[in-house]
Amino acid sequence: MTPRVLVTETLARSGLELLRKACDVTVRLNPSSDELAQIIGDYQGLIVRSSTQVTEAVLAAGSQLVVVGRAGTGVDNIDLEAATRHGIIVVNAPTGNTVAVAEHTMALMLALARHVCDANVGMHAGRWDKKRLMGSELRGKTLGLVGLGRVGAAVAARARAFDMQVIAYDPFVSPERAQQLDVQLVGLEQLLSQADYVSLHAPLTERTQGMIGARELALMKPSAYLVNCARGDLLNEDALAQALQAGTVAGAALDVFTQEPDVNPILRACPHCLLSPHLGASTEEAQTGAAEEVVQQVVDVLEGRSARYPVNIAALPPEEAAFLAPYLDLARRMGRFYAQFAENHLSRVEVTYAGEVATHDLSLLTAAALAGVLSEVDEPVNLVNAPLIARERGVVVNEVRTSETLDFADLITLRVCAAGGEHLLSGTVMRGKPHILRIDDYWFDFAPVGQLLVSEHIEQPGIIGNMGMLLGEAGVNISFVQVGRQARGGYGMMVLGVDDPLSRETLDRIKTLPSVRAIWLIRL
């Protein structure tokens, strides 16, 4: 029987032709979620872009549904957890728009450097502004890339062709990978202070939301330009507008915005601010590439083959599920803990298994740990694609089995090496729940769940009381406190579970407490 596939958004013609060779295709553009739920039961495949909302109700109604394809990268409009629960594979097209976004980034940089938009407006108005519109060359300038994933790497290659010096900030790229790209890895503050052009290519996470605000913009040179073709919410638009009005940043070019299509009106009134309506992936080639990439995977899944870019979690083999499920949760949480506790320039991940867990197939557990470690990168990472993404970023992965359990029935130890040093996490499962037992040289016992405030400090009287008092003044409730130390008066670490959101102001106040050396807010 020929599989039936429903397409709900515009798909490039070549993709539709490829799909029709293998499937019975119905195109019904832009149905509501209720309408989609009513008709999806007749189809084995569904292909969408960014507008169609593939909800729990839609997936539950898809009694024959095997695969959902997203013709593009982001899958925010698809309920991945529900798809996994219903046994539906979700695939995307992560490489289709890479070149298009990279080229648009370069186009915006060139337009800023040579005042192309101002020149065009002047010419159409009958002005010959040659003297006023003196530009500059990209040659010899420093480009700072915030994010060195697929798109960042593509921009780096093109910038090198313009004889630019390229530096990058990406905690999850190894020095070896950066060297292959002829890019120097630096810290974010160094990048902002050195770059002539700052281009954003980071993922949008809780940690990166608003990562470029007033403080970061103040670090940039007055002659520098900011380009954003990644995610609008990476940037505080009001802070950028103030910097442009004050002349502390020379100019900006934005293709993405916090609200689309209702762009913040303050940006439209800004001087030296070039705006484009989210055109990064709007090329014939990108749309064709994304369509063909996702269609081929949908056909592969429907014909019983593996997809190249599966997005959701692979199902556990039934015989392993009961035992390994809580350890998968533990490994993923340990990885996510590290991702928010990270040193820059990740190079090596080693996962050691001890006890009964070491007698099982560990590939999924290692993939879960990697998926957690890489959870802050600029593409969806899961059990299926985590090893591939680690290899692409030059991260060496080792898996070790040992009989040494340190008095625990089972123990998983995650050792992560980066340019700034090495971090170690150990954890186990108790009463079916994940517990972290060790961070570096400090021993604890806490559940890695919710919001955790982690501090490194010098042990002295009052550290717990001062922390509690400050959080109390901020209206933040503490659910538990765990303290680890080597000796009185030496270095120590404290982990607090907190029930309420912490503002940046509160975190800044905590950093100024006597003896506090570092602070991390970790959300799990």
Secondary structure by P-SEA (a helix, b strand, c coil): cbbbbbbcccccaaaaaaaaaccbbbbbccccaaaaaaccccccbbbbcccccccaaaaaacccccbbbbccccccccaaaaaaaabbbbbbbcccaaaaaaaaaaaaaaaaacaaaaaaaaaaacccccccccccccccbbbbbccccaaaaaaaaaaaaabbbbbbbcccccaaaaaaacbbbbcaaaaaacccbbbbbccccccccccccaaaaaaccccbbbbbcccccccaaaaaaaaaaacccccccccccccccccccccccccccccccccccccaaaaaaaaaaaaaaaaaaaaccccccccccccccccccccaaaaaaaaaaaaaaaaaaccccccbbbbbbcccccccccaaaaaaaaaaaacccccccccccaaaaaaaabbbbbbbbbcccccccbbbbbbbbcccbbbbbbccccccbbbbccccccccccccccbbbbbbbccccaaaaaaaaaaaaacccccbbbbbbccccccbbbbbbbcccccaaaaaaaaacccccbbbbbcc
